[in-house]
Amino acid sequence: MNAEPRDDRDRLADLQKQERTLSARRTQLHNRLDFLRAGGGGVEDATLIGELERQEQELSRQRRDLHERIERASAQFASGRG
């Protein structure tokens, strides 16, 4: 059974909202990393930077996955099928 156009639109809007939230978190993380790399964090920078870099990699993976889901949802919405 096909989803209603409203359902497709809502699903796409939800995915786009998730992407904006994730991108904002990733931007904040990048800003923090830039600050620490510039020497603004103190003596434990290397350990913290390593942890933040791992977090950034995970956020980037989640964001790529989300972009793929958005592309699929956009295509389904455009074609009128769910």
Chimera marker file (.cmm) of the C-alpha trace (Angstrom):
<marker_set name="trace">
<marker id="1" x="0.000" y="0.000" z="0.000" r="1" g="1" b="0" radius="0.5"/>
<marker id="2" x="1.318" y="3.462" z="-0.894" r="1" g="1" b="0" radius="0.5"/>
<marker id="3" x="1.807" y="6.113" z="1.728" r="1" g="1" b="0" radius="0.5"/>
<marker id="4" x="-0.270" y="9.233" z="1.503" r="1" g="1" b="0" radius="0.5"/>
<marker id="5" x="1.502" y="12.314" z="0.063" r="1" g="1" b="0" radius="0.5"/>
<marker id="6" x="1.124" y="14.018" z="3.444" r="1" g="1" b="0" radius="0.5"/>
<marker id="7" x="2.968" y="11.114" z="5.116" r="1" g="1" b="0" radius="0.5"/>
<marker id="8" x="5.779" y="11.399" z="2.566" r="1" g="1" b="0" radius="0.5"/>
<marker id="9" x="5.996" y="15.148" z="3.107" r="1" g="1" b="0" radius="0.5"/>
<marker id="10" x="6.013" y="14.722" z="6.896" r="1" g="1" b="0" radius="0.5"/>
<marker id="11" x="8.670" y="12.008" z="6.732" r="1" g="1" b="0" radius="0.5"/>
<marker id="12" x="10.861" y="14.163" z="4.497" r="1" g="1" b="0" radius="0.5"/>
<marker id="13" x="10.401" y="17.185" z="6.772" r="1" g="1" b="0" radius="0.5"/>
<marker id="14" x="11.341" y="15.085" z="9.811" r="1" g="1" b="0" radius="0.5"/>
<marker id="15" x="14.486" y="13.784" z="8.118" r="1" g="1" b="0" radius="0.5"/>
<marker id="16" x="15.470" y="17.320" z="7.113" r="1" g="1" b="0" radius="0.5"/>
<marker id="17" x="14.959" y="18.518" z="10.683" r="1" g="1" b="0" radius="0.5"/>
<marker id="18" x="17.154" y="15.670" z="11.944" r="1" g="1" b="0" radius="0.5"/>
<marker id="19" x="19.808" y="16.656" z="9.413" r="1" g="1" b="0" radius="0.5"/>
<marker id="20" x="19.787" y="20.298" z="10.545" r="1" g="1" b="0" radius="0.5"/>
<marker id="21" x="20.133" y="19.229" z="14.184" r="1" g="1" b="0" radius="0.5"/>
<marker id="22" x="22.959" y="16.829" z="13.393" r="1" g="1" b="0" radius="0.5"/>
<marker id="23" x="24.732" y="19.417" z="11.242" r="1" g="1" b="0" radius="0.5"/>
<marker id="24" x="24.500" y="21.985" z="14.045" r="1" g="1" b="0" radius="0.5"/>
<marker id="25" x="26.046" y="19.499" z="16.495" r="1" g="1" b="0" radius="0.5"/>
<marker id="26" x="28.790" y="18.730" z="13.997" r="1" g="1" b="0" radius="0.5"/>
<marker id="27" x="29.504" y="22.441" z="13.465" r="1" g="1" b="0" radius="0.5"/>
<marker id="28" x="29.775" y="22.976" z="17.233" r="1" g="1" b="0" radius="0.5"/>
<marker id="29" x="32.146" y="20.031" z="17.457" r="1" g="1" b="0" radius="0.5"/>
<marker id="30" x="34.291" y="21.433" z="14.634" r="1" g="1" b="0" radius="0.5"/>
<marker id="31" x="34.431" y="24.802" z="16.379" r="1" g="1" b="0" radius="0.5"/>
<marker id="32" x="35.528" y="23.144" z="19.611" r="1" g="1" b="0" radius="0.5"/>
<marker id="33" x="38.177" y="21.128" z="17.786" r="1" g="1" b="0" radius="0.5"/>
<marker id="34" x="39.482" y="24.267" z="16.069" r="1" g="1" b="0" radius="0.5"/>
<marker id="35" x="39.731" y="26.003" z="19.445" r="1" g="1" b="0" radius="0.5"/>
<marker id="36" x="41.598" y="23.091" z="21.029" r="1" g="1" b="0" radius="0.5"/>
<marker id="37" x="43.932" y="22.668" z="18.063" r="1" g="1" b="0" radius="0.5"/>
<marker id="38" x="44.817" y="26.344" z="18.396" r="1" g="1" b="0" radius="0.5"/>
<marker id="39" x="45.951" y="25.636" z="21.966" r="1" g="1" b="0" radius="0.5"/>
<marker id="40" x="42.918" y="26.961" z="23.804" r="1" g="1" b="0" radius="0.5"/>
<marker id="41" x="42.193" y="23.937" z="25.972" r="1" g="1" b="0" radius="0.5"/>
<marker id="42" x="45.154" y="23.377" z="28.245" r="1" g="1" b="0" radius="0.5"/>
<marker id="43" x="47.471" y="20.438" z="28.852" r="1" g="1" b="0" radius="0.5"/>
<marker id="44" x="45.076" y="17.573" z="28.098" r="1" g="1" b="0" radius="0.5"/>
<marker id="45" x="44.336" y="18.737" z="24.550" r="1" g="1" b="0" radius="0.5"/>
<marker id="46" x="45.689" y="15.651" z="22.770" r="1" g="1" b="0" radius="0.5"/>
<marker id="47" x="43.445" y="13.220" z="24.614" r="1" g="1" b="0" radius="0.5"/>
<marker id="48" x="40.388" y="15.438" z="24.284" r="1" g="1" b="0" radius="0.5"/>
<marker id="49" x="41.080" y="16.158" z="20.627" r="1" g="1" b="0" radius="0.5"/>
<marker id="50" x="41.310" y="12.426" z="19.923" r="1" g="1" b="0" radius="0.5"/>
<marker id="51" x="37.949" y="11.801" z="21.592" r="1" g="1" b="0" radius="0.5"/>
<marker id="52" x="36.313" y="14.728" z="19.796" r="1" g="1" b="0" radius="0.5"/>
<marker id="53" x="37.705" y="13.519" z="16.471" r="1" g="1" b="0" radius="0.5"/>
<marker id="54" x="36.111" y="10.103" z="17.086" r="1" g="1" b="0" radius="0.5"/>
<marker id="55" x="32.818" y="11.827" z="17.872" r="1" g="1" b="0" radius="0.5"/>
<marker id="56" x="33.121" y="13.885" z="14.689" r="1" g="1" b="0" radius="0.5"/>
<marker id="57" x="33.696" y="10.756" z="12.622" r="1" g="1" b="0" radius="0.5"/>
<marker id="58" x="30.575" y="9.157" z="14.097" r="1" g="1" b="0" radius="0.5"/>
<marker id="59" x="28.487" y="12.289" z="13.495" r="1" g="1" b="0" radius="0.5"/>
<marker id="60" x="29.781" y="12.430" z="9.929" r="1" g="1" b="0" radius="0.5"/>
<marker id="61" x="28.771" y="8.799" z="9.371" r="1" g="1" b="0" radius="0.5"/>
<marker id="62" x="25.314" y="9.459" z="10.795" r="1" g="1" b="0" radius="0.5"/>
<marker id="63" x="24.983" y="12.542" z="8.602" r="1" g="1" b="0" radius="0.5"/>
<marker id="64" x="25.940" y="10.613" z="5.442" r="1" g="1" b="0" radius="0.5"/>
<marker id="65" x="23.388" y="7.925" z="6.308" r="1" g="1" b="0" radius="0.5"/>
<marker id="66" x="20.766" y="10.583" z="6.908" r="1" g="1" b="0" radius="0.5"/>
<marker id="67" x="21.543" y="12.263" z="3.585" r="1" g="1" b="0" radius="0.5"/>
<marker id="68" x="20.957" y="8.940" z="1.833" r="1" g="1" b="0" radius="0.5"/>
<marker id="69" x="17.611" y="8.562" z="3.606" r="1" g="1" b="0" radius="0.5"/>
<marker id="70" x="16.663" y="12.131" z="2.611" r="1" g="1" b="0" radius="0.5"/>
<marker id="71" x="17.536" y="11.425" z="-1.018" r="1" g="1" b="0" radius="0.5"/>
<marker id="72" x="15.383" y="8.275" z="-1.022" r="1" g="1" b="0" radius="0.5"/>
<marker id="73" x="12.485" y="10.050" z="0.702" r="1" g="1" b="0" radius="0.5"/>
<marker id="74" x="12.761" y="12.975" z="-1.740" r="1" g="1" b="0" radius="0.5"/>
<marker id="75" x="12.641" y="10.613" z="-4.694" r="1" g="1" b="0" radius="0.5"/>
<marker id="76" x="9.632" y="8.786" z="-3.241" r="1" g="1" b="0" radius="0.5"/>
<marker id="77" x="7.853" y="12.060" z="-2.556" r="1" g="1" b="0" radius="0.5"/>
<marker id="78" x="8.590" y="13.334" z="-6.070" r="1" g="1" b="0" radius="0.5"/>
<marker id="79" x="7.298" y="10.133" z="-7.627" r="1" g="1" b="0" radius="0.5"/>
<marker id="80" x="4.200" y="10.113" z="-5.452" r="1" g="1" b="0" radius="0.5"/>
<marker id="81" x="4.879" y="6.724" z="-3.898" r="1" g="1" b="0" radius="0.5"/>
<marker id="82" x="5.774" y="5.817" z="-0.314" r="1" g="1" b="0" radius="0.5"/>
<link id1="1" id2="2" r="1" g="1" b="0" radius="0.2"/>
<link id1="2" id2="3" r="1" g="1" b="0" radius="0.2"/>
<link id1="3" id2="4" r="1" g="1" b="0" radius="0.2"/>
<link id1="4" id2="5" r="1" g="1" b="0" radius="0.2"/>
<link id1="5" id2="6" r="1" g="1" b="0" radius="0.2"/>
<link id1="6" id2="7" r="1" g="1" b="0" radius="0.2"/>
<link id1="7" id2="8" r="1" g="1" b="0" radius="0.2"/>
<link id1="8" id2="9" r="1" g="1" b="0" radius="0.2"/>
<link id1="9" id2="10" r="1" g="1" b="0" radius="0.2"/>
<link id1="10" id2="11" r="1" g="1" b="0" radius="0.2"/>
<link id1="11" id2="12" r="1" g="1" b="0" radius="0.2"/>
<link id1="12" id2="13" r="1" g="1" b="0" radius="0.2"/>
<link id1="13" id2="14" r="1" g="1" b="0" radius="0.2"/>
<link id1="14" id2="15" r="1" g="1" b="0" radius="0.2"/>
<link id1="15" id2="16" r="1" g="1" b="0" radius="0.2"/>
<link id1="16" id2="17" r="1" g="1" b="0" radius="0.2"/>
<link id1="17" id2="18" r="1" g="1" b="0" radius="0.2"/>
<link id1="18" id2="19" r="1" g="1" b="0" radius="0.2"/>
<link id1="19" id2="20" r="1" g="1" b="0" radius="0.2"/>
<link id1="20" id2="21" r="1" g="1" b="0" radius="0.2"/>
<link id1="21" id2="22" r="1" g="1" b="0" radius="0.2"/>
<link id1="22" id2="23" r="1" g="1" b="0" radius="0.2"/>
<link id1="23" id2="24" r="1" g="1" b="0" radius="0.2"/>
<link id1="24" id2="25" r="1" g="1" b="0" radius="0.2"/>
<link id1="25" id2="26" r="1" g="1" b="0" radius="0.2"/>
<link id1="26" id2="27" r="1" g="1" b="0" radius="0.2"/>
<link id1="27" id2="28" r="1" g="1" b="0" radius="0.2"/>
<link id1="28" id2="29" r="1" g="1" b="0" radius="0.2"/>
<link id1="29" id2="30" r="1" g="1" b="0" radius="0.2"/>
<link id1="30" id2="31" r="1" g="1" b="0" radius="0.2"/>
<link id1="31" id2="32" r="1" g="1" b="0" radius="0.2"/>
<link id1="32" id2="33" r="1" g="1" b="0" radius="0.2"/>
<link id1="33" id2="34" r="1" g="1" b="0" radius="0.2"/>
<link id1="34" id2="35" r="1" g="1" b="0" radius="0.2"/>
<link id1="35" id2="36" r="1" g="1" b="0" radius="0.2"/>
<link id1="36" id2="37" r="1" g="1" b="0" radius="0.2"/>
<link id1="37" id2="38" r="1" g="1" b="0" radius="0.2"/>
<link id1="38" id2="39" r="1" g="1" b="0" radius="0.2"/>
<link id1="39" id2="40" r="1" g="1" b="0" radius="0.2"/>
<link id1="40" id2="41" r="1" g="1" b="0" radius="0.2"/>
<link id1="41" id2="42" r="1" g="1" b="0" radius="0.2"/>
<link id1="42" id2="43" r="1" g="1" b="0" radius="0.2"/>
<link id1="43" id2="44" r="1" g="1" b="0" radius="0.2"/>
<link id1="44" id2="45" r="1" g="1" b="0" radius="0.2"/>
<link id1="45" id2="46" r="1" g="1" b="0" radius="0.2"/>
<link id1="46" id2="47" r="1" g="1" b="0" radius="0.2"/>
<link id1="47" id2="48" r="1" g="1" b="0" radius="0.2"/>
<link id1="48" id2="49" r="1" g="1" b="0" radius="0.2"/>
<link id1="49" id2="50" r="1" g="1" b="0" radius="0.2"/>
<link id1="50" id2="51" r="1" g="1" b="0" radius="0.2"/>
<link id1="51" id2="52" r="1" g="1" b="0" radius="0.2"/>
<link id1="52" id2="53" r="1" g="1" b="0" radius="0.2"/>
<link id1="53" id2="54" r="1" g="1" b="0" radius="0.2"/>
<link id1="54" id2="55" r="1" g="1" b="0" radius="0.2"/>
<link id1="55" id2="56" r="1" g="1" b="0" radius="0.2"/>
<link id1="56" id2="57" r="1" g="1" b="0" radius="0.2"/>
<link id1="57" id2="58" r="1" g="1" b="0" radius="0.2"/>
<link id1="58" id2="59" r="1" g="1" b="0" radius="0.2"/>
<link id1="59" id2="60" r="1" g="1" b="0" radius="0.2"/>
<link id1="60" id2="61" r="1" g="1" b="0" radius="0.2"/>
<link id1="61" id2="62" r="1" g="1" b="0" radius="0.2"/>
<link id1="62" id2="63" r="1" g="1" b="0" radius="0.2"/>
<link id1="63" id2="64" r="1" g="1" b="0" radius="0.2"/>
<link id1="64" id2="65" r="1" g="1" b="0" radius="0.2"/>
<link id1="65" id2="66" r="1" g="1" b="0" radius="0.2"/>
<link id1="66" id2="67" r="1" g="1" b="0" radius="0.2"/>
<link id1="67" id2="68" r="1" g="1" b="0" radius="0.2"/>
<link id1="68" id2="69" r="1" g="1" b="0" radius="0.2"/>
<link id1="69" id2="70" r="1" g="1" b="0" radius="0.2"/>
<link id1="70" id2="71" r="1" g="1" b="0" radius="0.2"/>
<link id1="71" id2="72" r="1" g="1" b="0" radius="0.2"/>
<link id1="72" id2="73" r="1" g="1" b="0" radius="0.2"/>
<link id1="73" id2="74" r="1" g="1" b="0" radius="0.2"/>
<link id1="74" id2="75" r="1" g="1" b="0" radius="0.2"/>
<link id1="75" id2="76" r="1" g="1" b="0" radius="0.2"/>
<link id1="76" id2="77" r="1" g="1" b="0" radius="0.2"/>
<link id1="77" id2="78" r="1" g="1" b="0" radius="0.2"/>
<link id1="78" id2="79" r="1" g="1" b="0" radius="0.2"/>
<link id1="79" id2="80" r="1" g="1" b="0" radius="0.2"/>
<link id1="80" id2="81" r="1" g="1" b="0" radius="0.2"/>
<link id1="81" id2="82" r="1" g="1" b="0" radius="0.2"/>
</marker_set>
